Amino acid sequence: MRVRLEQIAWARSGDKGPNSNAGVLFRHEPLYRWALDALSVEVVGAHLAGIAKGGVTRHEMPNLLALNFILHDSLGGGGSESLLNDAQGKTHGQALLRLEVELPAGLEAYVDRLPD
């Protein structure tokens, strides 16, 4: 089943100097376990290539069922230096939630249906 990440997770993002971070919190433990393999730095880096110009780092937070991605060199120098519209990276989490993923059989029950 092909879904957007927003159907199985929430996100929060913000600025960290010239970098931003996008935390993805999964709604159920089986989804988090699946995401440990499915949401690699390569997958997220490819999806956010236009934002994370310096690569991506991932941190796992199993106690929160969350993955935190550092998007390096994504803010044009940082909030006070940047000419970007989103100099604090507040939309980067939403951009990550637009990622389409292939969810394996057995996890369909955890998917929130979005209106057409």
CORZILIN-V453385 format. One record per residue. N is the residue number from 1. PHI is phi in radians with two decimals (* if undefined). OMEGA is omega in degrees with one decimal (NA if undefined). NEAR is the number of other ideal C-beta (glycine too) atoms within 12 Angstrom. Layout:
BEGIN
n/phi/omega/near
N/PHI/OMEGA/NEAR
N/PHI/OMEGA/NEAR
END
This chain:
BEGIN
n/phi/omega/near
1/*/179.3/19
2/-1.64/-179.2/14
3/-2.41/169.5/26
4/-1.54/-179.1/24
5/-0.95/-178.7/39
6/-1.10/179.2/25
7/-1.48/-177.5/27
8/-2.32/-174.8/38
9/-2.67/171.0/37
10/-1.99/178.1/25
11/-2.48/175.1/35
12/-2.52/-178.7/24
13/-2.46/180.0/33
14/-3.06/-173.1/26
15/-1.71/174.8/29
16/-2.48/-176.2/24
17/1.16/179.8/24
18/-1.40/-177.9/26
19/-1.93/170.1/32
20/-2.16/173.9/43
21/-2.23/176.0/37
22/-2.25/177.1/45
23/-1.63/179.1/32
24/-2.03/-178.8/43
25/-1.91/-177.2/29
26/-1.57/-172.4/35
27/-1.36/-177.7/25
28/-2.56/-176.8/23
29/-1.01/177.9/19
30/-1.05/177.1/20
31/-1.20/177.5/34
32/-1.08/179.8/27
33/-1.06/176.6/20
34/-1.10/-176.1/30
35/-1.13/179.2/36
36/-0.98/176.6/22
37/-1.61/-171.2/17
38/-1.32/-177.0/29
39/-1.81/177.9/39
40/-1.37/175.9/20
41/-1.12/178.5/24
42/-1.20/179.8/17
43/-1.14/-179.7/25
44/-1.15/178.5/39
45/-1.07/178.2/28
46/-1.16/-179.2/17
47/-1.16/-176.3/29
48/-1.90/-176.9/39
49/-1.02/178.6/21
50/-1.31/-179.1/14
51/-1.83/-175.6/35
52/-1.57/-175.1/33
53/-1.30/-179.5/20
54/-1.93/179.2/21
55/1.67/-174.5/21
56/-2.32/172.2/33
57/-2.10/-179.6/24
58/-2.07/174.4/30
59/-2.17/-179.2/19
60/-1.67/177.6/23
61/-2.28/-174.2/19
62/-1.08/180.0/16
63/-1.17/178.1/9
64/-1.87/-172.2/19
65/0.97/-172.9/26
66/-2.34/170.6/29
67/-2.14/178.0/39
68/-2.00/-179.3/32
69/-1.88/173.1/44
70/-1.61/-179.7/33
71/-1.77/-173.7/40
72/-1.24/178.4/28
73/0.90/-176.9/27
74/-1.92/-172.9/44
75/-2.07/177.1/35
76/1.01/178.3/24
77/1.83/179.8/18
78/2.05/-172.6/21
79/-0.84/-175.9/22
80/-1.48/-179.4/14
81/-1.72/-167.9/14
82/-1.45/172.6/21
83/-1.78/179.4/12
84/-1.21/177.1/25
85/-1.09/-179.4/11
86/-2.02/-174.4/23
87/-1.24/176.8/23
88/-1.85/174.8/26
89/1.22/-176.6/39
90/-1.16/-179.3/22
91/-1.65/-175.5/26
92/-1.16/175.2/40
93/-1.11/178.4/36
94/-1.14/176.9/24
95/-1.08/178.6/29
96/-1.17/179.3/42
97/-1.14/177.4/33
98/-1.39/179.0/24
99/-1.06/175.0/34
100/-1.60/-177.7/18
101/-2.28/176.1/31
102/-1.69/-178.9/19
103/-1.60/-177.8/29
104/-1.24/176.4/19
105/-1.00/-179.3/10
106/1.78/179.6/14
107/-1.86/-177.2/25
108/-1.03/-177.1/20
109/-1.12/-178.0/15
110/-1.62/-174.6/25
111/-1.53/170.8/27
112/-1.40/178.2/20
113/-1.37/177.2/14
114/-1.76/177.4/13
115/-1.14/178.8/5
116/-1.20/NA/3
END
